[in-house]
């Protein structure tokens, strides 16, 4: 009985650690996107290099696709973990 409880607790702790990792990764990505769009907006103001602003907007837009991919990878990771630990 103790072994089953220990295994259950370990599995839940590992899942929680994985969730936290991907949550922080998602937050870091959101901050990077916000910063790129903010700096890109300033670079579109007069007397700045608009080309740099365009590049930052392209990078920020592509990073908007990363968030759902992080979610998919996290879900797949947790799914595989649950299949392995059965």
KOLZATI-955839 format. One record per residue (C-alpha): residue number from 1; residue in three letters; x negated, y negated, z. Coordinates in steps of 0.2 Angstrom, whole numbers. Layout:
BEGIN
+-----+-----+-------+-------+-------+
!   i !  aa !     X !     Y !     Z !
+-----+-----+-------+-------+-------+
! NUM ! ALA !     X !     Y !     Z !
...
+-----+-----+-------+-------+-------+
END
This chain:
BEGIN
+-----+-----+-------+-------+-------+
!   i !  aa !     X !     Y !     Z !
+-----+-----+-------+-------+-------+
!   1 ! UNK !     0 !     0 !     0 !
!   2 ! UNK !   -14 !   -12 !     4 !
!   3 ! UNK !   -23 !    -9 !   -12 !
!   4 ! UNK !    -7 !   -13 !   -22 !
!   5 ! UNK !    -5 !   -29 !   -12 !
!   6 ! UNK !   -23 !   -34 !   -15 !
!   7 ! UNK !   -21 !   -30 !   -34 !
!   8 ! UNK !    -5 !   -41 !   -35 !
!   9 ! UNK !   -14 !   -55 !   -25 !
!  10 ! UNK !   -29 !   -55 !   -36 !
!  11 ! UNK !   -19 !   -54 !   -52 !
!  12 ! UNK !    -8 !   -69 !   -47 !
!  13 ! UNK !   -24 !   -79 !   -41 !
!  14 ! UNK !   -32 !   -76 !   -58 !
!  15 ! UNK !   -16 !   -81 !   -68 !
!  16 ! UNK !   -16 !   -97 !   -57 !
!  17 ! UNK !   -34 !  -101 !   -61 !
!  18 ! UNK !   -31 !   -98 !   -80 !
!  19 ! UNK !   -16 !  -110 !   -79 !
!  20 ! UNK !   -25 !  -123 !   -70 !
!  21 ! UNK !   -40 !  -122 !   -83 !
!  22 ! UNK !   -28 !  -124 !   -98 !
!  23 ! UNK !   -19 !  -138 !   -89 !
!  24 ! UNK !   -35 !  -148 !   -86 !
!  25 ! UNK !   -40 !  -145 !  -104 !
!  26 ! UNK !   -24 !  -151 !  -110 !
!  27 ! UNK !   -25 !  -167 !   -99 !
!  28 ! UNK !   -43 !  -170 !  -105 !
!  29 ! UNK !   -37 !  -169 !  -123 !
!  30 ! UNK !   -23 !  -181 !  -120 !
!  31 ! UNK !   -35 !  -194 !  -112 !
!  32 ! UNK !   -47 !  -192 !  -127 !
!  33 ! UNK !   -32 !  -195 !  -139 !
!  34 ! UNK !   -26 !  -210 !  -130 !
!  35 ! UNK !   -44 !  -217 !  -129 !
!  36 ! UNK !   -46 !  -214 !  -148 !
!  37 ! UNK !   -30 !  -223 !  -153 !
!  38 ! UNK !   -33 !  -237 !  -141 !
!  39 ! UNK !   -51 !  -240 !  -147 !
!  40 ! UNK !   -45 !  -238 !  -165 !
!  41 ! UNK !   -31 !  -251 !  -163 !
!  42 ! UNK !   -44 !  -263 !  -157 !
!  43 ! UNK !   -55 !  -260 !  -172 !
!  44 ! UNK !   -41 !  -264 !  -183 !
!  45 ! UNK !   -41 !  -282 !  -176 !
!  46 ! UNK !   -48 !  -296 !  -187 !
!  47 ! UNK !   -67 !  -297 !  -187 !
!  48 ! UNK !   -70 !  -278 !  -184 !
!  49 ! UNK !   -74 !  -263 !  -195 !
!  50 ! UNK !   -57 !  -256 !  -200 !
!  51 ! UNK !   -66 !  -241 !  -207 !
!  52 ! UNK !   -71 !  -235 !  -189 !
!  53 ! UNK !   -53 !  -238 !  -184 !
!  54 ! UNK !   -47 !  -227 !  -198 !
!  55 ! UNK !   -59 !  -213 !  -193 !
!  56 ! UNK !   -54 !  -214 !  -174 !
!  57 ! UNK !   -35 !  -213 !  -180 !
!  58 ! UNK !   -39 !  -197 !  -190 !
!  59 ! UNK !   -49 !  -189 !  -175 !
!  60 ! UNK !   -34 !  -194 !  -163 !
!  61 ! UNK !   -21 !  -187 !  -175 !
!  62 ! UNK !   -30 !  -171 !  -177 !
!  63 ! UNK !   -32 !  -169 !  -158 !
!  64 ! UNK !   -13 !  -171 !  -157 !
!  65 ! UNK !   -13 !  -153 !  -165 !
!  66 ! UNK !   -25 !  -147 !  -152 !
!  67 ! UNK !   -12 !  -148 !  -137 !
!  68 ! UNK !     0 !  -135 !  -144 !
!  69 ! UNK !   -15 !  -124 !  -149 !
!  70 ! UNK !   -21 !  -125 !  -131 !
!  71 ! UNK !    -3 !  -120 !  -125 !
!  72 ! UNK !    -3 !  -105 !  -137 !
!  73 ! UNK !   -20 !   -99 !  -132 !
!  74 ! UNK !   -15 !  -100 !  -113 !
!  75 ! UNK !     0 !   -90 !  -116 !
!  76 ! UNK !    -9 !   -77 !  -126 !
!  77 ! UNK !   -23 !   -76 !  -113 !
!  78 ! UNK !   -10 !   -74 !   -99 !
!  79 ! UNK !     0 !   -61 !  -109 !
!  80 ! UNK !   -16 !   -51 !  -113 !
!  81 ! UNK !   -21 !   -52 !   -94 !
!  82 ! UNK !    -4 !   -45 !   -89 !
!  83 ! UNK !    -5 !   -30 !  -102 !
!  84 ! UNK !   -23 !   -26 !   -96 !
!  85 ! UNK !   -18 !   -26 !   -77 !
!  86 ! UNK !    -3 !   -14 !   -79 !
+-----+-----+-------+-------+-------+
END
